[in-house]
Amino acid sequence: MLVFSTSDKGGTGRSVTSCNLAYRLGLSGRTVAYVDFDFGSPTAGALFEISGVERGVQHNGVHSYLLGEHDAVTRVDVAATTDRRGLRRGPRLSRLVLLPGDEGGAEFLSRDEAIVDRCARLLLELEQEFKVVIVDLSAGRSAALEVALQATAIASFASLEVRWLVFHRWTRQHIIAASGLVHGKHGLLEMGAAYGHNPDELLESVRYVRTAVSGKETRNSHQFPAQSAWLDEQDRALRQLANDKQLGLTVVLGQTPMEPVLQWREQIILDADVNAHIANSETGKAYADLAERLIEPATWRRL
């Protein structure tokens, strides 16, 4: 399965959620490749807490590979190289490999056929080797998104499971932006059709992930009644807006709650963090549920 993580705006929690999703998939016994296609800000190494690749690698990263500067991308075994003891491979964690971006990389000025061909070759190779391949794209209508759409339109991908996850925070601006990224001008559907995708089939492969959702269980117990009532009213308005913008519950993969740990430090949420009462149990469960729903065939059947 190929999974592309994208968002229209920065600060959606796309990368931290995708890394946590990769970790939870690894805990379920699935081999996972995490490909850092966020060319302008490749920080997956920092999220996995691997010294020396916090901002990508100096040589043989994804970006320079696509530019044809070398023939292979650096592979980093997360469990073997992480500085975080709890992330090191134990009896439950399967193979989790990071393909980092290039330190100081930037968006492409052009998307020529050679770049698209190298992208397709890399993705097809990884899809054969790993059960799940997560590709973290740059935010917005980026070169990364365009290259991914071009590559996956190639006939070799027709029989593969290709999924698109669109991340957005639970705010009015982010809902509008996420809808525009998929349905708007120069959005995912329009660009995909231009490169040869069937728009209806492409839409079937899209699901949304709502992040930093403030539910009643995560609110401050000392809030005034008027504040709680106002928040409930806003939540109802956001749900209506999401329905109006074609982001209703039937196309939502899942959601993550507000998590104090992640407001201070973007990281993998381990079961040990939950057991020590450092992170909220709702957060760990949300990531586990996302992993389960991602690989569940019923998730991808339209109602």
FENFEN-V260474 format. One record per residue. N is the residue number from 1. SS is DSSP state (helix for helix, strand for strand, loop for the rest). Layout:
# FENFEN-V260474
((N | SS) (N | SS))
This chain:
# FENFEN-V260474
((1 | loop) (2 | strand) (3 | strand) (4 | strand) (5 | strand) (6 | strand) (7 | loop) (8 | loop) (9 | loop) (10 | loop) (11 | loop) (12 | loop) (13 | loop) (14 | helix) (15 | helix) (16 | helix) (17 | helix) (18 | helix) (19 | helix) (20 | helix) (21 | helix) (22 | helix) (23 | helix) (24 | helix) (25 | helix) (26 | helix) (27 | helix) (28 | loop) (29 | loop) (30 | loop) (31 | loop) (32 | strand) (33 | strand) (34 | strand) (35 | strand) (36 | strand) (37 | strand) (38 | loop) (39 | loop) (40 | loop) (41 | loop) (42 | loop) (43 | loop) (44 | helix) (45 | helix) (46 | helix) (47 | helix) (48 | loop) (49 | loop) (50 | loop) (51 | loop) (52 | loop) (53 | loop) (54 | loop) (55 | loop) (56 | loop) (57 | strand) (58 | loop) (59 | loop) (60 | loop) (61 | loop) (62 | helix) (63 | helix) (64 | helix) (65 | helix) (66 | helix) (67 | loop) (68 | loop) (69 | loop) (70 | loop) (71 | loop) (72 | loop) (73 | loop) (74 | loop) (75 | loop) (76 | strand) (77 | strand) (78 | helix) (79 | helix) (80 | helix) (81 | helix) (82 | loop) (83 | loop) (84 | loop) (85 | helix) (86 | helix) (87 | helix) (88 | loop) (89 | loop) (90 | loop) (91 | loop) (92 | loop) (93 | loop) (94 | loop) (95 | loop) (96 | strand) (97 | strand) (98 | strand) (99 | strand) (100 | loop) (101 | loop) (102 | strand) (103 | loop) (104 | loop) (105 | loop) (106 | loop) (107 | loop) (108 | loop) (109 | loop) (110 | loop) (111 | loop) (112 | loop) (113 | helix) (114 | helix) (115 | helix) (116 | helix) (117 | helix) (118 | helix) (119 | helix) (120 | helix) (121 | helix) (122 | helix) (123 | helix) (124 | helix) (125 | helix) (126 | helix) (127 | helix) (128 | helix) (129 | helix) (130 | loop) (131 | loop) (132 | strand) (133 | strand) (134 | strand) (135 | strand) (136 | strand) (137 | strand) (138 | loop) (139 | loop) (140 | loop) (141 | loop) (142 | loop) (143 | helix) (144 | helix) (145 | helix) (146 | helix) (147 | helix) (148 | helix) (149 | helix) (150 | helix) (151 | helix) (152 | helix) (153 | loop) (154 | loop) (155 | helix) (156 | helix) (157 | helix) (158 | loop) (159 | loop) (160 | loop) (161 | loop) (162 | strand) (163 | strand) (164 | strand) (165 | strand) (166 | strand) (167 | strand) (168 | strand) (169 | strand) (170 | loop) (171 | loop) (172 | helix) (173 | helix) (174 | helix) (175 | helix) (176 | helix) (177 | helix) (178 | helix) (179 | helix) (180 | helix) (181 | helix) (182 | helix) (183 | helix) (184 | loop) (185 | loop) (186 | loop) (187 | loop) (188 | helix) (189 | helix) (190 | helix) (191 | helix) (192 | helix) (193 | helix) (194 | helix) (195 | loop) (196 | loop) (197 | loop) (198 | loop) (199 | helix) (200 | helix) (201 | helix) (202 | helix) (203 | helix) (204 | helix) (205 | loop) (206 | strand) (207 | strand) (208 | strand) (209 | strand) (210 | strand) (211 | strand) (212 | strand) (213 | strand) (214 | loop) (215 | loop) (216 | helix) (217 | helix) (218 | helix) (219 | loop) (220 | loop) (221 | loop) (222 | loop) (223 | loop) (224 | loop) (225 | helix) (226 | helix) (227 | helix) (228 | helix) (229 | helix) (230 | helix) (231 | helix) (232 | helix) (233 | helix) (234 | helix) (235 | helix) (236 | helix) (237 | helix) (238 | helix) (239 | helix) (240 | helix) (241 | helix) (242 | helix) (243 | helix) (244 | helix) (245 | loop) (246 | loop) (247 | loop) (248 | loop) (249 | helix) (250 | helix) (251 | helix) (252 | strand) (253 | strand) (254 | strand) (255 | strand) (256 | strand) (257 | strand) (258 | loop) (259 | loop) (260 | helix) (261 | helix) (262 | helix) (263 | helix) (264 | helix) (265 | loop) (266 | loop) (267 | loop) (268 | loop) (269 | loop) (270 | loop) (271 | helix) (272 | helix) (273 | helix) (274 | helix) (275 | helix) (276 | loop) (277 | loop) (278 | loop) (279 | loop) (280 | loop) (281 | helix) (282 | helix) (283 | helix) (284 | helix) (285 | helix) (286 | helix) (287 | helix) (288 | helix) (289 | helix) (290 | helix) (291 | helix) (292 | helix) (293 | helix) (294 | helix) (295 | helix) (296 | loop) (297 | helix) (298 | helix) (299 | helix) (300 | helix) (301 | loop) (302 | loop) (303 | loop))
